[in-house]
Amino acid sequence: MYFQTTPAELNRILTQREYSKKIISKQSAIEVKNIKYSGEIPKWWTPSLLGDSCVVYENFDDNIKRAELIYCSFDSTVVYYIDNRW
C-alpha cells in the first residue's frame, strides 16, 4: 500500500505495535523491492523515490506468521507499507 500522511498519524500507526527502526540507502530500497516481491513488482512500489535514504520500520510476529514493513520519507509524509503473511 502507498499513502501520504502526517507525522502525527504515522506516529499513531507506529504506536500500535513494536517496530524496529533503521535507515536504508536508496540502493538498498531498490534491492529490497526486488527481493520482497516474487513475480511481478507492482508499478506503484517505488520506495527508492523517497530520496537518497529512507526510514524503515519492521515488525515480525512468528506467532501469527506476519511481517509488517513501513518505508517512509524522513519527513514522515510518504509511506509504503507491506503486510506479509506466510
Backbone hydrogen bonds in HBPLUS format (Angstrom, degrees):
<---DONOR---> <-ACCEPTOR-->    atom                        ^
c    i                          cat <-CA-CA->   ^        H-A-AA   ^      H-
h    n   atom  resd res      DA  || num        DHA   H-A  angle D-A-AA Bond
n    s   type  num  typ     dist DA aas  dist angle  dist       angle   num
A0081-TYR N   A0001-MET O   2.74 MM  80  5.04 163.3  1.76 154.3 158.9     1
A0003-PHE N   A0079-VAL O   2.97 MM  76  5.39 160.5  2.01 150.1 154.0     2
A0079-VAL N   A0003-PHE O   2.88 MM  76  5.39 160.3  1.92 170.7 175.4     3
A0005-THR N   A0077-THR O   2.85 MM  72  4.76 154.9  1.91 124.9 132.4     4
A0010-LEU N   A0006-THR O   2.98 MM   4  6.27 164.8  2.01 160.1 164.3     5
A0011-ASN N   A0007-PRO O   2.96 MM   4  6.10 158.2  2.01 146.3 152.5     6
A0012-ARG N   A0008-ALA O   2.99 MM   4  6.27 150.0  2.08 142.0 150.2     7
A0013-ILE N   A0009-GLU O   3.00 MM   4  6.32 156.2  2.06 150.1 155.7     8
A0014-LEU N   A0010-LEU O   2.93 MM   4  6.20 159.8  1.97 152.7 158.2     9
A0015-THR N   A0011-ASN O   3.08 MM   4  6.30 129.9  2.34 142.7 154.6    10
A0015-THR N   A0012-ARG O   3.29 MM   3  5.31 139.7  2.47  95.5 106.3    11
A0016-GLN N   A0013-ILE O   3.13 MM   3  5.60 163.2  2.16 114.1 119.3    12
A0020-SER N   A0058-GLU O   2.81 MM  38  5.20 159.1  1.85 149.6 151.7    13
A0058-GLU N   A0020-SER O   2.96 MM  38  5.20 151.3  2.04 134.7 143.7    14
A0022-LYS N   A0056-VAL O   2.92 MM  34  5.34 148.6  2.02 148.7 158.3    15
A0056-VAL N   A0022-LYS O   2.76 MM  34  5.34 167.2  1.77 166.1 167.9    16
A0024-ILE N   A0054-CYS O   2.96 MM  30  5.62 157.8  2.01 157.1 163.9    17
A0054-CYS N   A0024-ILE O   2.91 MM  30  5.62 150.7  2.00 153.6 162.9    18
A0029-ALA N   A0025-SER O   3.02 MM   4  6.38 150.9  2.11 148.3 156.5    19
A0026-LYS N   A0052-ASP O   2.76 MM  26  4.97 133.8  1.97 142.3 130.5    20
A0030-ILE N   A0026-LYS O   3.08 MM   4  6.43 148.2  2.18 146.8 155.2    21
A0031-GLU N   A0027-GLN O   2.99 MM   4  6.31 159.3  2.04 150.1 155.6    22
A0032-VAL N   A0028-SER O   2.85 MM   4  6.05 159.6  1.90 151.9 157.1    23
A0033-LYS N   A0029-ALA O   3.09 MM   4  6.18 153.2  2.16 139.2 146.2    24
A0034-ASN N   A0030-ILE O   3.31 MM   4  6.66 148.5  2.42 143.5 150.4    25
A0035-ILE N   A0031-GLU O   3.15 MM   4  6.43 135.8  2.35 140.9 153.2    26
A0035-ILE N   A0032-VAL O   3.05 MM   3  5.02 128.4  2.32  96.1 110.3    27
A0036-LYS N   A0032-VAL O   2.88 MM   4  5.87 176.3  1.88 167.9 166.8    28
A0045-TRP N   A0042-PRO O   3.08 MM   3  5.47 155.9  2.14 111.0 118.3    29
A0046-THR N   A0044-TRP O   2.99 MM   2  5.87 112.3  2.46 116.6 100.0    30
A0049-LEU N   A0046-THR O   2.95 MM   3  5.73 168.5  1.97 124.3 128.0    31
A0050-LEU N   A0047-PRO O   3.06 MM   3  5.50 164.7  2.09 116.9 119.1    32
A0055-VAL N   A0072-CYS O   3.00 MM  17  5.32 166.1  2.02 163.9 162.6    33
A0072-CYS N   A0055-VAL O   2.83 MM  17  5.32 163.1  1.86 156.1 161.5    34
A0057-TYR N   A0070-ILE O   2.80 MM  13  5.00 158.8  1.85 142.8 150.0    35
A0070-ILE N   A0057-TYR O   2.82 MM  13  5.00 161.3  1.85 150.7 155.8    36
A0059-ASN N   A0068-GLU O   2.91 MM   9  5.13 152.0  1.99 151.0 155.2    37
A0068-GLU N   A0059-ASN O   2.80 MM   9  5.13 167.1  1.81 155.8 160.4    38
A0061-ASP N   A0066-ARG O   2.81 MM   5  5.23 167.4  1.83 165.2 166.9    39
A0065-LYS N   A0061-ASP O   2.93 MM   4  5.77 105.4  2.50 134.4 153.6    40
A0066-ARG N   A0061-ASP O   3.00 MM   5  5.23 160.9  2.04 138.9 145.1    41
A0086-TRP N   A0065-LYS O   3.13 MM  21  5.48 151.7  2.21 131.8 139.1    42
A0067-ALA N   A0084-ASN O   2.78 MM  17  5.06 158.8  1.83 150.2 155.0    43
A0084-ASN N   A0067-ALA O   2.78 MM  17  5.06 159.9  1.82 163.1 161.2    44
A0069-LEU N   A0082-ILE O   2.93 MM  13  5.10 159.6  1.98 144.0 149.6    45
A0082-ILE N   A0069-LEU O   2.85 MM  13  5.10 157.8  1.90 152.0 157.8    46
A0071-TYR N   A0080-TYR O   2.80 MM   9  5.05 168.2  1.82 159.4 161.6    47
A0080-TYR N   A0071-TYR O   2.79 MM   9  5.05 156.7  1.85 151.7 158.6    48
A0073-SER N   A0078-VAL O   3.06 MM   5  5.50 149.0  2.15 149.7 157.5    49
A0076-SER N   A0073-SER O   2.93 MM   3  5.16 161.0  1.97 112.5 117.7    50
